Amino acid sequence: MAPEGIMIAGGGRAILLQIAHPGVGYGVVQHSNFAKDPLKRLHGTLTYIYALTNGTPRQAANVVEWVSKAHQPVRSAGGDDHPAYDAHDPELQLWVAATLYDSAILVYENMFGPLNRADAENIYREYALLGTALGMPEERWPGSRAEFRDYWYDAAARLRVDPPVREVAAQLMRPRNVPRYLKAAMPIARTLTAGMLPAKLREAYGPEVFGGAYGTRQDLEYRALMASCGVVLPKIPLAVRHAPMRYYLSRLG
């Protein structure tokens, strides 16, 4: 499933879900520069996923080492303007891995139809790797998809979007320092991201992130985009659909 390039369509959703968790969000606010390089986190996440799922053992080990080192300074005891956080906290690692799994399944099943039960359970179990590779204890990953749903709804209920996090999200979804072709594609990315987010979280991020209120017209545009991709995508050769993965793995050498 991971090599499908369309998985990138869920990247914005996953990141906005991640940073709505205060422990992740304030770590990103204080240790990342989205204004200078708004797509850095997306590029890093894609490299990490592709290396772990389809890279060589050496590529996977190198990427895990790189991410672990990048996370070393991302910690704080907390203060008046932010909560405590630590990028090596297993709870935060669990949440990040959970957003990647949930977003990937949402996109994949919209494009290719529902997975059968056995495949769905196997893929769910394998997604634990995205957390355990960085040190999350394997037992922290919910034991089944049903248990994951319980965890997901409980964690999602505690999300919040503070102004500094909203500003980071705006820098991601309305970037300035990107090539023109990416800027031209951002309205589509915003439509897909807004449509896939839970309504409560979409409203919390608000118009300054998505460029306007989300209403019936925007919802119809989102549904039309997803339906069109679901018709066209399975007809595209695998070599084309897997091109983003080959690109990111080639950058690793």
C-alpha positions in Angstrom: 0.0 0.0 0.0 2.8 2.4 0.9 4.2 2.8 -2.6 1.0 4.3 -4.0 1.8 8.0 -4.7 -1.8 9.0 -4.0 -1.0 8.4 -0.3 0.6 11.9 -0.4 -2.9 13.3 -0.6 -3.4 12.4 3.0 -0.2 14.1 4.1 -1.7 17.4 5.0 -4.5 15.8 7.0 -2.0 13.7 8.9 0.2 16.7 9.8 -2.7 18.9 10.9 -4.0 16.0 13.1 -0.5 15.6 14.5 0.1 19.3 15.5 -3.4 19.6 17.0 -2.0 17.4 19.8 -0.4 20.0 22.1 2.6 17.9 22.8 3.4 17.6 19.1 2.1 21.0 18.1 4.3 23.0 20.4 7.3 20.9 19.6 6.8 21.8 16.0 6.1 25.5 16.8 9.3 25.9 18.8 11.7 23.6 16.8 10.6 23.9 13.2 10.6 26.8 10.7 7.6 26.3 8.5 7.8 29.8 7.1 11.2 29.1 5.6 10.6 25.5 4.5 6.8 24.6 4.8 7.2 21.2 3.2 10.1 19.9 5.2 8.0 17.9 7.6 6.1 16.3 4.8 9.3 15.4 2.9 10.7 14.0 6.1 7.6 11.9 6.8 7.5 10.5 3.3 11.1 9.6 3.3 10.7 7.9 6.7 7.6 5.9 5.5 9.1 4.8 2.2 12.5 3.8 3.8 10.8 1.7 6.5 8.3 0.0 4.2 10.2 -0.4 0.9 13.8 0.6 1.4 16.8 -1.5 2.0 17.7 -2.4 5.6 20.5 0.2 5.5 18.2 2.9 4.2 15.7 2.1 7.0 18.4 2.2 9.6 19.9 5.5 8.3 16.5 7.2 8.3 15.6 6.0 11.8 19.0 7.3 13.0 18.4 10.6 11.3 14.9 11.1 12.7 16.1 10.1 16.2 18.9 12.7 16.1 16.5 15.4 14.8 14.2 14.6 17.7 16.9 14.9 20.4 16.5 18.6 21.1 12.7 18.6 20.8 11.8 18.7 24.4 10.7 21.1 27.0 9.6 21.1 30.6 6.8 23.5 29.7 6.2 27.1 30.5 3.5 29.8 30.8 3.0 29.7 27.0 3.3 26.0 26.2 2.9 22.6 27.7 5.7 20.1 28.4 6.7 17.9 25.4 9.3 15.4 24.4 9.6 14.0 20.9 10.7 10.7 22.4 7.5 10.4 24.5 5.9 7.0 23.4 2.4 8.7 23.7 3.4 11.3 21.1 5.0 8.7 18.9 1.8 6.6 19.1 -0.3 9.6 18.0 1.9 10.5 15.1 1.9 6.8 13.8 -1.9 6.7 14.4 -2.4 9.8 12.2 -0.3 8.3 9.4 -2.3 5.0 9.5 -5.7 6.6 9.7 -5.0 9.0 6.9 -3.5 6.3 4.7 -6.4 4.0 5.1 -8.9 6.8 4.4 -7.2 7.7 1.1 -6.5 4.1 0.0 -10.0 2.8 0.5 -11.5 5.9 -1.2 -9.3 5.2 -4.2 -9.3 1.4 -4.4 -12.3 0.3 -2.4 -12.5 -1.3 1.1 -9.9 -3.8 2.1 -11.0 -7.3 3.0 -10.9 -8.0 6.7 -7.7 -10.1 6.7 -5.7 -7.5 4.7 -7.0 -4.7 6.8 -5.9 -6.4 10.0 -2.5 -7.2 8.6 -1.9 -3.7 7.3 -3.0 -2.3 10.7 -0.6 -4.4 12.6 2.3 -3.5 10.2 1.7 0.2 10.7 2.9 -0.2 14.3 6.4 -0.2 12.7 6.2 3.6 12.1 6.1 4.1 15.9 8.2 1.1 17.2 11.1 2.0 14.9 11.6 5.1 16.9 11.3 3.4 20.3 7.6 3.3 21.0 7.0 0.0 22.9 5.1 -2.4 20.7 2.4 -2.9 23.3 1.4 0.8 23.1 0.0 0.1 19.6 -3.7 -0.9 20.1 -4.1 -4.6 19.7 -6.8 -4.5 17.0 -8.6 -2.1 14.7 -11.5 -2.0 17.1 -9.2 -1.0 20.0 -7.6 1.5 17.7 -11.0 3.1 17.1 -11.5 3.5 20.8 -8.1 5.1 21.2 -8.6 7.3 18.2 -11.9 8.8 19.3 -10.5 9.4 22.9 -7.4 11.1 21.6 -9.2 13.1 19.0 -11.5 14.5 21.7 -8.5 16.1 23.4 -7.1 17.9 20.4 -7.0 21.6 20.3 -5.7 24.3 17.9 -4.0 27.2 19.7 -3.0 30.4 17.7 0.7 29.4 17.3 -0.4 26.0 15.9 -2.9 27.6 13.6 -0.1 29.9 12.3 2.1 26.9 11.5 -0.9 25.2 9.8 -1.4 28.3 7.6 2.3 28.3 6.7 1.9 24.7 5.6 -1.4 25.0 3.7 -0.7 28.5 2.2 3.0 28.4 1.7 5.1 31.2 0.2 8.5 29.7 -0.2 7.7 26.9 -2.7 8.1 26.5 -6.4 5.3 28.0 -8.6 4.0 24.6 -9.7 3.5 23.6 -6.0 1.8 26.9 -5.3 -0.6 26.2 -8.2 -1.4 22.8 -6.7 -2.1 24.1 -3.2 -5.9 24.8 -3.8 -6.4 21.1 -4.5 -4.3 20.2 -1.5 -6.4 22.5 0.7 -9.6 21.1 -0.7 -8.5 17.5 0.0 -7.1 18.2 3.4 -10.2 20.2 4.6 -12.5 17.5 3.3 -10.7 14.7 5.0 -10.4 16.4 8.4 -13.0 15.8 11.1 -15.5 18.7 11.0 -14.7 19.9 14.5 -10.9 20.1 13.8 -11.5 21.7 10.4 -13.5 24.5 12.1 -10.8 24.9 14.7 -8.2 25.6 12.1 -10.6 27.9 10.3 -10.5 30.1 7.2 -7.0 31.5 7.7 -5.7 28.0 7.1 -8.0 26.9 4.2 -8.6 30.2 2.6 -12.3 30.5 3.4 -15.2 28.8 5.2 -16.0 25.2 4.4 -19.5 24.8 3.1 -21.6 22.9 0.6 -19.6 24.0 -2.4 -16.3 23.0 -0.9 -17.7 19.7 0.2 -19.0 19.0 -3.3 -15.6 19.9 -4.7 -13.9 17.5 -2.3 -16.2 14.6 -3.1 -15.9 15.2 -6.8 -12.1 15.2 -6.5 -12.1 11.9 -4.6 -14.5 10.3 -6.9 -12.5 11.4 -10.0 -9.3 10.1 -8.6 -11.0 6.8 -7.6 -12.0 6.3 -11.2 -8.8 7.3 -12.9 -6.1 6.1 -10.5 -6.5 2.3 -10.9 -6.0 2.8 -14.6 -2.6 4.5 -14.3 0.4 2.2 -14.6 2.1 1.2 -11.4 5.4 2.6 -12.6 3.8 6.1 -12.6 1.9 5.6 -9.3 5.0 4.5 -7.5 7.2 7.3 -8.9 7.2 9.4 -5.7 8.5 6.4 -3.7 11.3 5.8 -6.2 12.2 9.5 -6.1 12.4 9.6 -2.3 14.4 6.4 -2.0 16.8 7.6 -4.7 17.6 10.6 -2.6 18.8 8.3 0.2 21.2 6.5 -2.2 
